[in-house]
Amino acid sequence: MVRMDVLSAAEMQACDKLTSERFGVASIDLMRAAASAVAGFVRLQFPHARRVTVLCGRGNNGGDGMMAARLLASAGIDVTTLLLGPRDGLAGDAAQAWQELTSPAHGMIHIIETPEDLARHTGALSADLVLDAVVGTGFKPPLKGLALAALDWLKARSAPVLAIDLPSGWPADETEPTPAGAVFPADAVVTFTAPKPAHLFGQLTRRWDQPVVVAAIGSPGEAIVSGLGLAWAGSSLALTQELRAAHANKGNFGHVLVVGGSVGKSGAPAMTSLAALRSGAGLVTAAIPAPVLGLVSAVAPELMTWPLAATAGGQISGDNLAPEVVSALIAGKSVIAIGPGLGQSPETIKFTTGFLSATRLPAVIDADALNILAAKPVLLAKLAKGRTLVLTPHPGEMARLAGISTAEVQANRLEVARSFACRNGVTLVLKGARTLIAHPDGRVAVNTSGNPGMAKGGSGDLLTGLVAGLLAQHPADTARAVESAVHLHGLAADFALRRRDQHTLLATDSLHHFSQAFRFRGFSFETTGLSGYVWLQGLPAESSPAAATYEAAP
């Protein structure tokens, strides 16, 4: 799959116009394809819904809903359609959709002209599913009139709601997790062609694990033009799906050197090393203080270890900077992952800065190594010149790196990440809900996988290992390697929660689901056909055909 760029509302409208005018796909055919995608998703994700109510506005979003209602009714589902507003206000494709829905009538159809009319149709709230097709991408807040009345009416019932394009009232260009105005609830969202900013940044559904998907409807790639510099991180997963050559050997997939650990913090480099191994790296060596060597080496027989001289407190000593030690340590290595469990003793600070300065190998920098470099911004800029550096801070570490408060980071995550990456020439992974991957050229990818169960110690250590392992295998494609690592990390945790609870999930539980994440195919139109869905958020229902494209959990 090619990179999935994010389009603004204006860019989406330009895409639709270009698709019709230059590429000869009639706008009514785009609407029919959108309706088919919605109807197909209802059957896929809500297979037991036998009564469906469709709320339609009078614009093109309503037209999508009308056509979806016709398709569902033709499939034998009991459909009730409510048009919000007089039918003489319909025009263009929406008018054609109304004509196809009503001549002959497909299901029960009611025209709602006043809020009092809604009150006379409370029976429609007894549906198994409600389709929200009131307003879509072109909407300008706030909700008012019949749309706002329909929202109040809908609150009287807890039926699941499938939003067509966006939950009505949600601004398409919004990058905040919640909007300022009133919006319709949603339990699933189907949008078309490409995500808008709200699809990646917004908490569109009532729960974090409910699906938000993109459906292809016929717009060619040449019509999808974005100037936002934003993309969906999951589209880089295609990098991990490439089959290995039959004659491949471990030397083809890189050698990761994990540097970290101290007495009391041996688990961090162990988890980083395990994740690097599970990522597919050919070899992984953990360089750790000699006092914790036995603890780390016991985590996997495949892991190689290198004992480092330690301070009296059990942290890495500056004695390891002897030229012959450094040369032997980096010989044959592809990528360095440094920081997990490292500590910040004066000797360790001396080693970290000296070691990073003594090698030009690509490096993934995390945890204590980040805090060490945060106090030395001039050194960080020097280390990044002509070299691949990936920094993976959480918001507190980002605040120290940028010299601002954590609150300031969280209030403007996108701009903070983008400006820091550009200014310092690094790839920056700003962790948190909707992790951002900012590249030195100003591009930013937004990750949508992951869940609140990951808010535990060890999650970042696994991510560091995944990033390093994929960089070792794909040294010429830093951007996609890092983006796919971030998405796989969250996806594995999402699979893990199908068998566990978010309160009890441990970071290492996700390790057992790396294979499912790597094998997941719910991200590419090419693998599922034109009517396929890209799963920005959530996972396919386990009983659905799409579930057959990934491994069953152990």
C-alpha positions in Angstrom: 0.0 0.0 0.0 1.3 3.5 -0.8 1.6 6.1 1.9 -1.9 7.1 3.2 -1.8 10.9 3.3 -4.3 12.9 5.4 -6.5 15.3 3.5 -8.2 18.5 4.8 -11.9 19.0 4.2 -11.0 21.3 1.3 -8.5 18.9 -0.2 -11.1 16.1 0.0 -13.6 18.2 -1.9 -10.9 19.0 -4.5 -10.1 15.2 -4.7 -13.7 14.4 -5.5 -13.9 17.1 -8.1 -10.7 16.0 -9.8 -11.8 12.4 -9.7 -14.9 13.4 -11.7 -13.6 16.1 -14.0 -10.2 14.7 -14.9 -10.5 10.9 -14.4 -14.1 10.5 -15.6 -15.6 8.9 -12.4 -19.1 10.5 -12.1 -19.9 11.9 -8.6 -23.0 9.7 -8.4 -20.8 6.7 -8.9 -18.6 7.8 -6.0 -21.7 8.1 -3.9 -22.9 4.6 -4.9 -19.4 3.2 -4.0 -19.5 4.9 -0.7 -23.0 3.5 0.1 -21.9 0.0 -0.9 -18.9 0.3 1.5 -21.2 1.4 4.3 -23.7 -1.4 3.6 -20.9 -4.0 3.4 -19.5 -2.8 6.7 -22.8 -3.1 8.4 -22.9 -6.8 7.3 -19.3 -7.3 8.3 -19.2 -5.6 11.7 -22.9 -5.7 12.8 -24.1 -9.1 11.3 -26.9 -9.4 13.8 -28.5 -6.1 13.0 -32.0 -6.8 11.6 -33.6 -3.4 12.2 -31.7 -0.4 11.0 -32.6 3.3 11.2 -30.9 5.8 8.9 -30.8 9.5 9.8 -30.2 11.5 6.6 -29.4 15.2 6.1 -30.1 16.8 2.7 -26.5 17.1 1.5 -24.2 14.4 0.0 -23.6 12.8 3.4 -27.4 12.2 3.5 -27.2 10.9 -0.1 -24.7 8.3 1.1 -27.1 7.3 3.8 -30.1 7.1 1.5 -28.2 4.8 -1.0 -26.9 2.7 1.9 -30.5 2.4 3.2 -31.7 1.2 -0.2 -28.9 -1.5 -0.4 -29.7 -2.7 3.2 -33.4 -2.9 2.5 -32.7 -4.8 -0.7 -30.7 -7.3 1.3 -33.7 -8.0 3.5 -33.0 -5.8 6.5 -35.9 -3.9 8.1 -34.8 -0.3 7.3 -36.4 3.0 8.4 -35.1 6.2 6.8 -35.7 9.6 8.4 -34.9 12.6 6.1 -34.2 15.7 8.2 -35.8 18.5 6.3 -38.2 18.9 3.3 -37.4 16.9 0.3 -37.7 19.9 -2.0 -34.3 21.0 -0.5 -32.6 18.1 -2.1 -30.3 18.7 -5.1 -27.8 17.0 -7.3 -26.6 13.5 -6.2 -28.6 13.7 -3.0 -31.8 14.2 -5.1 -30.9 11.2 -7.2 -30.3 9.1 -4.1 -33.7 10.1 -2.8 -35.3 9.1 -6.1 -33.7 5.6 -6.0 -34.7 5.1 -2.3 -38.3 6.1 -2.8 -39.3 4.9 -6.3 -40.2 2.3 -5.3 -39.9 2.7 -1.6 -37.2 0.7 0.1 -38.4 0.2 3.7 -40.2 2.8 5.8 -39.4 6.4 4.8 -40.4 9.5 6.8 -39.8 13.2 6.2 -39.0 15.2 9.4 -39.7 18.9 9.1 -39.9 19.9 12.8 -38.6 18.5 16.1 -42.1 17.5 16.9 -42.1 15.2 13.9 -39.1 13.4 15.5 -41.1 12.8 18.7 -43.7 10.9 16.7 -41.1 8.4 15.5 -39.7 7.1 18.7 -40.3 3.6 17.4 -37.3 4.1 15.0 -35.1 4.2 18.1 -35.8 0.6 18.8 -33.5 -0.4 15.9 -30.5 -2.7 16.3 -28.3 -0.1 14.6 -28.5 3.6 13.7 -26.7 5.1 10.7 -25.7 8.7 11.1 -25.7 10.4 7.7 -26.7 13.9 8.8 -23.6 15.9 8.0 -20.1 15.0 6.9 -16.7 16.4 5.9 -18.1 19.6 4.4 -19.9 20.6 7.7 -19.1 23.8 9.5 -20.0 23.8 13.2 -22.1 24.2 15.2 -25.0 21.7 14.9 -28.3 23.5 14.8 -31.9 23.1 13.8 -33.1 19.6 13.0 -29.6 18.2 13.2 -29.3 19.3 16.8 -32.9 18.1 17.6 -32.0 14.7 16.1 -29.0 14.5 18.4 -31.2 15.1 21.4 -33.7 12.5 20.1 -31.0 10.0 19.6 -29.9 10.3 23.2 -33.1 8.6 24.4 -31.8 5.3 23.0 -28.5 3.4 23.4 -28.5 1.6 20.0 -25.1 1.4 18.4 -24.4 4.2 15.9 -22.4 3.9 12.7 -21.3 7.3 11.5 -20.9 7.8 7.7 -17.8 9.8 7.1 -17.7 11.5 10.5 -19.9 11.6 13.6 -22.2 14.5 12.7 -21.0 17.8 14.1 -17.3 16.8 14.2 -15.1 19.2 12.2 -13.1 17.3 9.7 -10.0 19.4 10.2 -10.0 19.2 14.0 -6.7 17.9 15.6 -7.9 18.0 19.2 -9.1 14.7 20.7 -12.5 16.2 21.4 -14.4 19.0 19.6 -15.8 22.2 21.3 -19.4 21.7 20.0 -22.1 19.1 20.2 -21.4 15.9 18.1 -23.3 12.7 17.5 -22.2 9.6 19.4 -20.5 6.9 17.3 -19.7 3.2 17.8 -18.0 2.9 14.4 -17.0 5.2 11.6 -16.7 4.6 7.9 -15.0 7.3 5.8 -13.9 7.3 2.2 -10.7 7.6 0.1 -8.4 9.1 2.8 -8.6 10.1 6.4 -9.1 13.6 7.5 -7.3 15.1 10.5 -10.2 14.2 12.8 -10.1 10.5 11.9 -6.5 10.3 13.3 -6.6 12.7 16.2 -10.1 12.6 17.4 -11.8 10.3 19.9 -14.6 9.7 17.5 -16.1 6.6 19.1 -17.5 5.9 22.5 -14.7 3.4 23.2 -11.1 3.4 22.1 -11.4 -0.1 20.6 -14.4 0.6 18.3 -13.6 0.7 14.5 -12.7 3.7 12.4 -12.1 2.5 8.8 -11.4 4.0 5.4 -13.0 2.6 2.3 -11.7 3.0 -1.3 -14.5 4.3 -3.6 -12.7 4.8 -6.9 -10.6 7.9 -6.6 -7.2 7.4 -8.3 -4.0 8.1 -6.3 -3.2 11.0 -8.6 -6.3 12.8 -7.3 -5.4 12.4 -3.6 -3.2 15.5 -3.1 -2.4 16.8 0.4 -0.3 19.7 1.6 -0.7 19.0 5.3 2.4 16.9 5.6 0.5 14.3 7.6 0.1 10.6 7.0 -1.3 7.5 8.7 1.5 5.5 10.3 -0.2 2.1 9.6 0.3 2.5 5.9 4.0 1.7 6.4 3.1 -1.8 7.5 3.6 -2.9 3.9 7.3 -2.8 4.6 7.0 -5.8 7.0 4.9 -7.9 4.6 7.7 -8.4 2.1 8.6 -12.0 1.8 12.2 -13.0 2.6 14.3 -14.7 0.0 14.6 -18.5 0.2 18.3 -18.2 0.5 18.3 -15.6 3.3 20.5 -15.8 6.3 20.8 -14.0 9.6 23.4 -11.7 8.2 20.8 -10.2 5.9 18.7 -8.8 8.7 21.1 -6.7 10.8 22.6 -6.9 14.2 21.1 -4.8 17.0 23.3 -3.7 19.9 21.2 -2.9 23.0 23.1 -0.8 25.5 21.5 -0.2 28.9 20.6 -1.7 32.3 21.9 -1.2 35.8 21.4 -3.0 39.1 17.7 -2.9 39.8 16.8 -2.1 36.2 17.8 -5.2 34.3 14.3 -5.8 33.0 14.4 -2.8 30.7 17.3 -3.9 28.4 15.9 -7.5 28.5 12.6 -6.3 27.1 14.2 -4.2 24.5 16.4 -7.1 23.4 13.4 -9.5 23.3 11.4 -7.0 21.1 14.4 -6.6 18.7 14.6 -10.4 18.4 10.9 -10.7 17.8 11.0 -7.9 15.2 13.1 -10.2 12.9 16.6 -8.8 13.4 19.2 -11.4 12.5 21.2 -10.9 15.7 20.8 -9.0 18.9 23.5 -8.4 21.5 22.8 -6.8 24.9 25.7 -4.8 26.4 24.9 -4.5 30.1 26.8 -4.0 33.4 28.5 -7.2 34.4 26.5 -7.5 37.7 23.2 -8.0 35.9 24.6 -10.0 33.0 23.1 -13.3 34.3 19.6 -11.8 34.7 19.5 -10.4 31.1 21.1 -13.4 29.4 18.4 -15.7 31.0 15.5 -14.1 29.1 16.2 -15.9 25.8 18.9 -18.3 24.7 19.0 -16.5 21.3 20.2 -13.3 22.9 24.0 -12.6 23.0 25.4 -10.5 25.8 28.4 -8.4 26.4 29.5 -7.6 30.0 30.4 -3.9 30.6 32.5 -2.6 33.5 30.3 -1.3 36.2 30.4 1.4 38.9 30.1 0.5 42.6 26.4 1.3 42.2 26.0 -1.2 39.4 25.7 1.3 36.5 27.8 1.4 33.3 31.3 2.8 34.0 33.2 5.3 31.9 36.0 2.8 31.7 34.1 1.2 28.8 35.2 4.1 26.6 38.6 2.6 26.0 39.1 2.7 22.2 39.7 -1.0 22.0 36.5 -1.7 24.0 34.3 0.6 21.8 35.8 -0.9 18.6 35.1 -4.4 19.7 31.6 -3.5 20.9 30.4 -1.9 17.7 32.1 -4.3 15.3 29.6 -5.9 13.0 26.6 -4.0 14.5 23.9 -2.3 12.4 21.9 -0.3 14.9 22.4 0.8 18.5 19.5 1.0 21.0 20.6 2.9 24.0 18.9 4.1 27.2 16.6 1.5 28.8 17.5 1.0 32.4 20.7 3.0 31.9 20.7 5.3 35.0 22.3 8.7 35.2 25.3 8.5 37.4 28.2 10.8 36.4 30.1 7.8 35.1 27.2 6.6 33.0 26.7 10.1 31.6 30.4 10.1 30.6 30.0 6.7 28.9 26.8 7.6 27.1 28.0 10.8 25.6 31.4 9.4 24.7 30.0 6.2 23.2 27.5 8.0 21.0 30.2 10.4 19.9 32.6 7.6 19.1 30.4 5.9 16.5 28.3 6.9 13.5 26.0 3.9 13.6 22.2 4.6 13.4 20.9 4.9 17.0 17.6 4.7 18.8 17.8 6.8 21.9 15.3 6.3 24.8 14.8 6.7 28.5 17.9 7.8 30.5 19.9 8.4 27.3 17.3 11.0 26.3 17.5 12.7 29.7 21.3 12.8 29.4 21.2 14.4 26.0 18.4 16.8 27.0 21.1 18.5 29.2 23.4 18.7 26.2 21.5 20.2 23.3 24.7 21.2 21.4 25.9 17.6 21.6 22.6 16.3 20.3 22.7 18.5 17.3 26.3 17.4 16.6 25.4 13.7 16.9 22.6 14.0 14.4 24.6 15.4 11.6 24.9 13.0 8.7 23.5 10.1 10.8 20.2 8.4 11.6 19.0 9.2 15.1 15.6 8.2 16.4 14.5 9.7 19.7 11.5 8.1 21.5 10.5 10.4 24.3 7.3 10.3 26.4 5.8 13.8 27.0 8.0 14.4 30.1 11.2 13.5 28.3 10.0 15.6 25.3 9.6 18.6 27.7 13.1 18.3 28.9 14.5 17.9 25.3 12.6 21.0 24.1 13.1 23.1 27.2 9.4 23.6 27.8 6.8 22.2 30.2 5.0 18.9 29.8 1.7 20.8 29.6 3.1 22.9 26.7 4.1 19.7 24.9 0.6 18.1 25.4 -1.1 21.3 24.3 0.7 21.4 21.0 2.0 17.9 20.3 2.0 18.2 16.5 4.0 21.4 16.2 6.4 20.5 19.0 7.3 17.2 17.4 7.5 18.6 13.9 9.6 21.6 14.8 12.0 19.6 17.0 12.6 16.9 14.4 13.3 19.5 11.7 15.5 21.7 13.8 17.6 18.9 15.1 17.6 16.6 12.0 16.2 13.6 13.9 13.3 11.2 13.7 11.2 11.9 16.7 8.6 9.5 18.2 6.5 11.5 20.6 4.7 8.7 22.6 1.3 8.9 24.0 -2.3 8.5 22.8 -1.9 9.0 19.0 1.9 8.7 19.0 3.5 11.0 16.4 6.4 10.1 14.3 8.1 13.3 13.1 10.7 13.2 10.4 13.6 15.6 9.6 11.9 16.8 6.4 8.8 18.0 8.3 6.5 15.0 7.5 4.6 13.6 10.4 2.9 10.2 10.7 0.1 9.7 13.2 -0.3 6.3 14.9 -3.8 5.1 15.7 -3.1 1.6 17.2 -2.7 1.0 20.9 -4.8 1.2 24.1 -4.8 2.4 27.7 -3.5 -1.0 28.9 -0.1 0.0 27.6 0.2 2.7 30.2 2.6 0.6 32.3 6.4 0.3 32.7 8.1 -1.6 30.0 6.0 -0.5 27.1 8.6 2.0 25.9 11.3 -0.6 26.2 9.5 -2.9 23.8 9.0 -0.1 21.4 12.7 0.8 21.4 13.6 -2.8 20.5 11.0 -2.9 17.7 12.2 0.3 16.2 15.9 -0.8 16.4 15.1 -4.2 15.0 13.2 -2.9 12.0 15.9 -0.3 11.3 18.4 -3.0 11.3 16.4 -4.9 8.6 15.6 -1.8 6.6 18.5 0.6 6.9 17.6 2.5 3.7 14.0 3.2 4.8 14.1 4.9 8.1 10.7 6.6 7.9 8.7 3.4 7.1 10.7 1.3 9.5 10.0 3.6 12.5 6.3 4.1 11.5 5.7 0.4 11.1 7.4 -0.3 14.4 5.2 2.1 16.3 2.0 0.8 14.7 3.0 -2.8 15.2 3.7 -2.1 18.9 0.2 -0.8 19.5 -1.4 -3.4 17.3 0.1 -6.2 19.3 -1.2 -4.7 22.5 -4.7 -4.4 20.9 -4.6 -8.1 20.0 -3.4 -8.9 23.5 -6.5 -7.2 25.0 -8.7 -9.7 23.1 -7.5 -12.2 25.7 -6.8 -10.0 28.6 -8.1 -7.0 30.5 -6.6 -3.5 30.1 -5.9 -3.3 33.9 -3.9 -6.5 34.0 -2.1 -6.2 30.7 1.7 -6.3 31.0 4.1 -5.0 28.5 5.5 -8.5 27.9 2.0 -9.8 27.2 2.2 -8.0 23.9 5.3 -10.0 22.9 3.1 -13.1 22.5 1.0 -11.2 19.9 3.7 -9.7 17.7 3.1 -12.5 15.2 -0.6 -11.5 14.9 0.4 -7.9 14.4 2.9 -8.7 11.7 0.4 -10.9 9.9 -2.5 -8.6 10.1 -3.8 -7.6 6.7 -6.5 -5.0 7.6 -4.5 -2.1 6.2 -4.4 -2.4 2.5 -6.9 -1.9 -0.3 -4.7 -4.1 -2.5 -5.1 -7.2 -0.3 -8.9 -6.9 0.1 -10.0 -5.4 -3.2 -11.8 -2.1 -4.0 -14.4 -2.7 -1.3 -11.8 -3.4 1.4 -11.4 -1.4 4.5 -8.3 0.2 6.1 -8.6 -0.2 9.9 -7.4 3.0 11.4 -8.7 2.0 14.8 -10.1 -1.2 16.2 -10.0 -4.7 14.8 -12.4 -6.7 12.6 -15.0 -8.7 14.5 -13.5 -12.1 15.2 -16.4 -13.8 13.5 -16.1 -11.8 10.3 -14.3 -13.0 7.2 -11.7 -10.3 7.6 -10.6 -12.0 10.9 -9.3 -14.9 8.8 -6.4 -12.8 7.6 -4.5 -12.9 10.9 -3.4 -15.7 13.2 -5.7 -16.9 15.9 -4.5 -16.0 19.4 -2.9 -18.7 21.4 
